[in-house]
């Protein structure tokens, strides 16, 4: 089993309220969730008006499949969000039959 996570830091330039931020983040999360069947949540910077940190997770049988899904998610987010992607990080956790763990980290 391979667990893939991506953490995306967004800058919402011109945003002046938490309500406005919440609208953008919830819309983005819903679109990503519906298109890719992944888990999405705002995981950080909750009280910062112009920045947000989004976490996205998926699980699969192969690292190439999980990495491909997360790459497609990143491309999708880059094209649909009015926010600027400041930073992102993809991490794959391989969980074998012996319950050991190996971790691959990809910075973009």
Secondary structure, DSSP 8 states (H G I E B T S, - for coil): -EEEEEEEEEE-TT---HHHHHHHHHHHHHHHHHHH--EEEEEE-TT-SSEEEEEEEEEES-HHHHHHHHHHHHHHHHHH-SSEEEEEEEEEEEE-TT--EEEEEEE-
